[in-house]
């Protein structure tokens, strides 16, 4: 792969590992899969969370995953909804039915490497009133997903917000973050802040999760945002640009002293289109 184009302004060594990203617009794999793979490579991405869209022909997934695999890029099946653990279990079941059928029907180099869940139960309108019941249902769903992934010989990963370490688990005598990290293979912390250091920086906000990941041998990724956000100027790198994002990433690597730390960038299209 080509060397990274976004060097830190101080001249220090740039982050030299590979990234993960979310690809929500599944139609992209139909249009020009070879070019899409090249675009992914240019960003030094070696893991893509690809949203499952059952309306996209199976052949399009096969061609894209095969092209990606031959370039050293692993593709995960991405999906999720706020209701998946509660009223939306039919959608949850449909997702697993699609995955099971797909994995069985295609060649080895056309299969998904894993499943990546993006389920955000805290977006439910009754989250505050029924948090205990919703957390219990959510943990049950994560446990079930882990069992299903294992049966399919697939890796299981999940997105969680950084503040899940402040929510009590129902099944563990610890936090919800700890519980999820214990049940799955990989966790991406949605640490959507545009600075590494400080009380509100993504180093401090992911401290507990990184510690638990090490303890439980679960891979932890730091998720960063490139989409414009209305939640505050401190959320996204959209206005700051790619170069600044890379500098902040390097800042974390230097401070925590772990070059193996992975970062996942949300999301592919906004990252490609953001200013340098």
C-alpha positions as CSV (number, residue, x, y, z in Angstrom):
1,X,0.0,0.0,0.0
2,X,1.1,3.5,-0.6
3,X,2.4,5.5,2.4
4,X,0.0,7.8,4.2
5,X,-0.5,11.2,2.6
6,X,-1.5,12.9,5.9
7,X,1.6,13.5,7.9
8,X,1.7,15.2,11.3
9,X,2.7,18.8,10.9
10,X,5.4,18.4,13.6
11,X,7.2,15.9,11.3
12,X,6.8,13.0,13.8
13,X,6.1,9.5,12.5
14,X,2.5,9.2,11.2
15,X,0.1,6.5,12.2
16,X,1.3,3.5,10.1
17,X,-1.4,0.9,10.6
18,X,-4.6,0.2,8.8
19,X,-8.1,1.5,9.4
20,X,-11.6,0.2,9.6
21,X,-14.6,2.0,8.2
22,X,-18.4,1.8,7.8
23,X,-19.8,1.6,4.3
24,X,-23.5,2.4,4.5
25,X,-24.2,3.0,0.8
26,X,-24.3,-0.7,-0.3
27,X,-25.2,0.3,-3.9
28,X,-21.5,1.4,-4.2
29,X,-20.5,-2.3,-4.6
30,X,-22.6,-2.6,-7.8
31,X,-21.3,0.4,-9.7
32,X,-17.6,-0.3,-10.0
33,X,-16.3,-2.8,-7.4
34,X,-12.7,-2.6,-8.7
35,X,-12.5,1.2,-8.3
36,X,-14.2,1.0,-4.9
37,X,-11.5,-1.4,-3.7
38,X,-8.8,1.0,-5.0
39,X,-10.5,3.9,-3.2
40,X,-10.5,1.8,0.0
41,X,-6.9,1.0,-0.4
42,X,-5.9,4.6,-0.8
43,X,-7.2,5.3,2.7
44,X,-5.3,2.4,4.1
45,X,-8.4,0.6,5.1
46,X,-8.1,-3.2,5.6
47,X,-11.5,-3.8,7.2
48,X,-14.9,-2.6,5.9
49,X,-18.2,-2.9,7.7
50,X,-20.6,-3.2,4.8
51,X,-24.3,-2.7,5.4
52,X,-26.5,-5.6,4.2
53,X,-29.1,-4.6,1.7
54,X,-31.2,-7.6,0.6
55,X,-32.2,-5.7,-2.5
56,X,-28.6,-5.8,-3.8
57,X,-28.0,-8.9,-5.9
58,X,-25.9,-11.7,-4.3
59,X,-23.5,-11.6,-7.2
60,X,-22.6,-8.0,-6.4
61,X,-21.5,-9.0,-2.9
62,X,-19.6,-12.0,-4.3
63,X,-17.7,-9.9,-6.8
64,X,-16.9,-7.1,-4.3
65,X,-15.8,-9.4,-1.5
66,X,-13.6,-11.4,-3.8
67,X,-11.9,-8.3,-5.2
68,X,-11.5,-6.9,-1.6
69,X,-10.1,-10.2,-0.3
70,X,-7.5,-10.5,-3.0
71,X,-6.3,-7.0,-1.9
72,X,-6.0,-7.9,1.7
73,X,-9.3,-6.2,2.8
74,X,-11.7,-8.1,5.0
75,X,-15.4,-7.4,4.7
76,X,-17.9,-7.7,7.6
77,X,-21.7,-7.8,7.4
78,X,-23.0,-4.7,9.0
79,X,-26.5,-4.0,10.1
80,X,-28.6,-3.0,13.1
81,X,-31.5,-1.0,14.3
82,X,-32.6,0.6,17.6
83,X,-35.4,-1.9,17.9
84,X,-33.5,-5.1,17.2
85,X,-33.4,-6.1,20.9
86,X,-37.0,-5.2,21.5
87,X,-39.8,-4.9,18.9
88,X,-37.7,-5.4,15.8
89,X,-36.6,-9.0,16.3
90,X,-38.1,-10.0,13.0
91,X,-35.6,-7.7,11.3
92,X,-32.9,-9.2,13.4
93,X,-33.9,-12.8,12.4
94,X,-34.1,-11.8,8.7
95,X,-30.5,-10.5,8.9
96,X,-29.2,-13.7,10.3
97,X,-31.2,-15.8,7.8
98,X,-29.7,-13.8,5.0
99,X,-26.2,-14.1,6.4
100,X,-26.5,-17.9,6.9
101,X,-27.8,-18.5,3.4
102,X,-25.2,-16.3,1.8
103,X,-22.2,-17.8,3.7
104,X,-23.4,-21.3,2.7
105,X,-23.9,-20.6,-1.0
106,X,-20.7,-18.7,-1.9
107,X,-17.1,-19.6,-2.3
108,X,-14.7,-19.2,0.6
109,X,-13.0,-16.0,-0.8
110,X,-16.5,-14.5,-1.3
111,X,-17.6,-14.9,2.3
112,X,-17.9,-12.2,5.0
113,X,-15.2,-12.4,7.6
114,X,-17.5,-11.4,10.4
115,X,-20.7,-9.7,11.6
116,X,-20.7,-6.1,12.9
117,X,-23.7,-4.9,14.8
118,X,-24.7,-1.3,15.1
119,X,-27.6,-1.5,17.5
120,X,-28.4,1.7,19.5
121,X,-31.2,0.9,22.0
122,X,-30.7,4.2,23.7
123,X,-32.3,5.9,20.7
124,X,-35.6,4.3,21.7
125,X,-38.2,6.8,22.9
126,X,-38.7,4.9,26.2
127,X,-35.0,4.4,27.0
128,X,-35.1,6.5,30.1
129,X,-38.3,5.0,31.5
130,X,-37.5,1.4,30.7
131,X,-33.7,1.3,30.7
132,X,-33.4,-1.8,32.9
133,X,-35.7,-3.9,30.6
134,X,-34.1,-2.6,27.4
135,X,-30.6,-3.2,28.7
136,X,-31.6,-6.8,29.6
137,X,-33.0,-7.4,26.1
138,X,-30.0,-5.8,24.5
139,X,-27.6,-8.0,26.4
140,X,-29.6,-11.1,25.5
141,X,-29.4,-10.1,21.9
142,X,-25.7,-9.6,22.0
143,X,-25.2,-13.0,23.6
144,X,-27.5,-14.6,21.0
145,X,-25.5,-12.8,18.2
146,X,-22.3,-14.1,19.6
147,X,-23.6,-17.7,19.6
148,X,-24.9,-17.4,16.0
149,X,-21.6,-16.0,14.8
150,X,-19.7,-18.8,16.4
151,X,-21.9,-21.3,14.8
152,X,-21.2,-19.7,11.4
153,X,-17.5,-19.5,12.2
154,X,-17.6,-15.7,11.9
155,X,-16.1,-13.0,14.1
156,X,-18.6,-10.9,16.0
157,X,-18.1,-7.2,16.6
158,X,-20.3,-4.4,18.0
159,X,-20.5,-0.7,18.1
160,X,-21.0,0.9,21.6
161,X,-20.9,4.5,22.7
162,X,-18.1,5.5,25.1
163,X,-20.6,6.1,27.9
164,X,-21.8,2.5,28.2
165,X,-19.3,2.2,31.0
166,X,-21.7,4.4,33.0
167,X,-24.7,2.1,32.5
168,X,-25.2,-0.9,34.8
169,X,-25.2,-4.3,33.2
170,X,-28.1,-6.6,34.1
171,X,-26.1,-9.9,33.6
172,X,-22.7,-8.8,35.0
173,X,-21.8,-7.1,38.3
174,X,-20.2,-4.4,36.2
175,X,-21.0,-1.9,33.4
176,X,-22.8,-2.6,30.2
177,X,-19.6,-1.8,28.3
178,X,-17.8,-4.5,30.2
179,X,-20.6,-6.9,29.5
180,X,-20.5,-6.4,25.8
181,X,-16.7,-6.5,25.6
182,X,-16.9,-9.8,27.4
183,X,-19.4,-11.4,25.0
184,X,-18.0,-10.4,21.6
185,X,-14.6,-10.7,19.8
186,X,-14.3,-7.0,18.8
187,X,-15.8,-3.7,20.0
188,X,-15.7,-0.4,18.3
189,X,-16.1,2.5,20.8
190,X,-18.0,5.4,19.3
191,X,-15.7,7.9,20.8
192,X,-16.9,10.8,18.7
193,X,-14.6,13.6,19.7
194,X,-12.2,15.6,17.5
195,X,-9.3,15.8,20.0
196,X,-7.2,13.1,21.6
197,X,-6.2,14.7,24.9
198,X,-8.1,16.2,27.8
199,X,-11.1,15.2,29.9
200,X,-13.3,15.2,26.8
201,X,-10.8,13.7,24.5
202,X,-11.0,10.2,23.0
203,X,-8.0,8.9,25.0
204,X,-9.7,9.5,28.4
205,X,-13.2,8.6,27.1
206,X,-12.0,5.1,26.1
207,X,-9.7,4.3,29.0
208,X,-12.0,1.8,30.7
209,X,-12.9,0.0,27.5
210,X,-9.3,-0.3,26.4
211,X,-8.4,-1.7,29.8
212,X,-11.3,-4.3,29.7
213,X,-10.4,-5.2,26.2
214,X,-6.9,-6.1,27.3
215,X,-8.2,-8.0,30.3
216,X,-10.7,-10.0,28.3
217,X,-8.7,-10.4,25.1
218,X,-11.2,-8.5,23.1
219,X,-10.1,-6.3,20.3
220,X,-11.0,-2.6,20.9
221,X,-11.2,0.0,18.1
222,X,-11.5,3.8,18.5
223,X,-14.3,5.1,16.3
224,X,-14.0,8.7,15.1
225,X,-16.5,10.8,13.2
226,X,-16.1,12.6,9.9
227,X,-19.8,13.5,9.2
228,X,-20.9,17.0,10.1
229,X,-22.7,16.9,13.5
230,X,-25.3,19.2,15.1
231,X,-24.4,17.9,18.6
232,X,-21.5,20.2,19.0
233,X,-18.2,21.4,17.4
234,X,-16.2,18.9,19.4
235,X,-17.9,15.8,17.9
236,X,-16.6,15.5,14.3
237,X,-13.5,16.1,12.3
238,X,-15.7,17.3,9.4
239,X,-14.6,20.9,9.7
240,X,-11.1,20.3,10.9
241,X,-10.1,18.0,8.1
242,X,-8.2,14.8,7.5
243,X,-4.8,16.0,8.3
244,X,-5.9,17.2,11.8
245,X,-7.6,13.9,12.4
246,X,-4.4,12.0,11.6
247,X,-2.4,14.3,13.9
248,X,-4.9,13.5,16.8
249,X,-4.7,9.8,16.0
250,X,-0.9,10.0,16.2
251,X,-1.2,12.0,19.4
252,X,-3.1,9.1,21.0
253,X,-0.6,6.5,19.7
254,X,2.3,8.5,21.2
255,X,0.6,9.0,24.6
256,X,-0.8,5.4,25.1
257,X,2.4,3.9,23.7
258,X,0.6,1.2,21.7
259,X,1.0,1.3,17.9
260,X,-1.4,-1.6,17.5
261,X,-4.3,0.6,18.5
262,X,-6.9,0.4,15.8
263,X,-9.1,3.3,14.6
264,X,-12.4,3.0,12.7
265,X,-13.5,6.0,10.7
266,X,-17.2,6.9,10.3
267,X,-18.0,6.7,7.6
268,X,-16.3,5.9,4.3
269,X,-18.2,8.4,2.0
270,X,-17.8,11.4,4.3
271,X,-14.2,10.6,5.0
272,X,-13.4,10.5,1.2
273,X,-15.1,13.8,0.7
274,X,-13.8,15.7,3.8
275,X,-11.2,18.4,3.3
276,X,-7.6,17.4,3.6
